């Protein structure tokens, strides 16, 4: 995929510069789900030839990575408007969002989890397509998230080679997150363009 290579190349430049950025997350209100995409990504990102899985290396850091990622998304004037429903009536709270992300990152890092599935609060987290439906996320916002997430991982002590592996798995989620009817939202200029 040409675009994925460009994203990973740009992420490598950000990592080389040591840039700190925020991250993105998801909303999971439905109790239905499909597939175990996180588990497959985790397997792709996991052990090869007896090496430690990403979960074995970084599993204890997942709560901090999630906290930092969510804080970054909510503070980013370009990304935050797409997740303004978080905490609103009828939508997930920030705490539930973080719990589902902990489940997803555990699976993504090759740990003992399947995403979608049941999180550490006993709630069912749904698949990525369902939780992002209706958010209108355009491709450039997804690309910014991948870059920002790489910055979070770097700041939280994840090695560059492992960040590249994780970025590849996250980039593979793009078709489930990016909208076919994207919306232009921004809070960077006081909300103009929303």
N, C-alpha and C positions, 0 to 999 in steps of 0.2 A: 504494500500500500504506500504510494508516494507521499501522501499527507502524513501518515504515521511516522515515516522516516524523518520528515521535516520537523515534526513535533519533538521526536526523540533527539534529533540533532540540536534543536533550539534548547531543549532541556539540558543537554550536555554543556552548552555554553553557559547557561544560568548556573549550573552546578560548579563549573570551573571558576566562575566569578564569586561563588559563595553567597548568592543572593538569598535573602529571607523573604518569603511571601506567605500568603494565606492558603486556604484550600476550600473545597466544596463538599457538599454532602447531599443527603437525600431525605425525602419525606416518605414515610411508609404507613399509610392509613388502612389500606385493605388487608384483610386477613387471608387472602389467597396468594398463591405464588406459583411459579413454574420453574422447573429446572434447577440445577445446582451450579450456576455459572461461576459463582465465587469459588466453589470447590475446584472446578476445572482450572481456573486461573491460578489458584493456590498451588495446584499440582504443577502447573507450568513454571511457577515462580519458586518451587520447592527444591528439594535435594536432588543433586545429580552426582552419581558416582560416590555416594557415601558422605557427601558434604552436608553440613547442618542446613536445615530448612531456614527460610527467612523467619518463620515463627520461632524456631529455636534460638535464632540470633536476636530477634527484636520483639518477641511476643510480649515481654514485660513492658515495653514502651508503647504498646498499642493505645492504652487509655490517654497517654499524653499526646500522641500523634493525633488522635481523634479530637481531643480538646483544642489543640492548636489549629487543626484543620477547620473546625467549626467556627472558632473565633476569627480566623482569617476570612472565611466566606462571609460571615455576618458583618465584617468591617470593610470589605471590599466594595466600593461604590459601583463597580461594574457587574459583579456577580450577585451581590446581596439582593437586588430587586427580584431576581428569579426565585428566591427562596423566602420571600416576604410572608408566605403562608405559614411558615414554621412558627408554632406557638399560637396561631390564630384559632378561633373556635372551629372545631371540626377537622383540625389538622394536627399533626404530631407536635408534641412539645420538643424543646431543645433536648431534654433528657432522653426522650424516646429516640429521637434522631441519633444521638450519640450512642445509645445502646445498640441500635441497628448497625451503625458504622463499626462499632467494636466487633460485632459478629462478622460483618463483611470483611474487615481487615484481617481478622483471625483466619478466615477461609482463604483470602487472597495471599496471605503469608504462608499458607500450607499448614495451618494449625488444625486443631480438632473441632472443625465447624463446617457447616454447609450453608451457603447463602444462595437463595433466600432460606430462611429457617427461623428457629425460635431464638430470641436474643437472651441476654443475661438478666432480663427483667421478666422473662416468661411470655413475652409478646411475640407474635409472628411478624417478621419483617418480610415484605413482598419483593418481587423481582424489580430490577432497575427500570424496565420499560414502564411498568405500572406506576411506580413512585414518581417518575419524571413526566408522566402524561399530563398534558395541559400546562406545563410550566413554560413552554415556548423557548427552550434553550437553543440559541444558535451555535453553529460550529465554532466561531471565534471565542465564545464564552467558555465552551468546553475546553478548547485549547489553552485558554488562560488558566482554567482550573488545573489542568495537567501540569502546567509550568509552576503554578503556585504550590500544588501538592508536592512537587519535587523539592521546592524550597523548604517546605515543612519537614519533609523527611530528612533533608540535609541538616537542617538546624537541630533536629532531634537525634542526630548521631548515626543515621543510616549511611552506609558506605555507598560511594558513587556507583559501583557496579550493581549493587543491589537496588539502588534507586532506578537504574536503567531497566532492570528486570521488572520491577513493580510498575514503572511507567508503561512498559509494553503491555502488561495485563490490564491496566486502567484504560489505556488507549483502545484496547479491544472492546471496551464497553461503550464506545462512542455511538454505535448505531442504536443502542438502547436508551441513550440519554438525549442526544441531539434531536430536536423537533423537526418534523417535515414542514411545519408551519411556524418558523421561528418568529419571536417577538423582539422588538428593540426596546430595551429598558435600561435606564441608567439613573443613578442617584448622584453621579459625579458632578453634574451641572445643576444641582438643585432639583432634579427630577424631570427636566425637560427631555422630551423624546419618549416618555413613557406612554 
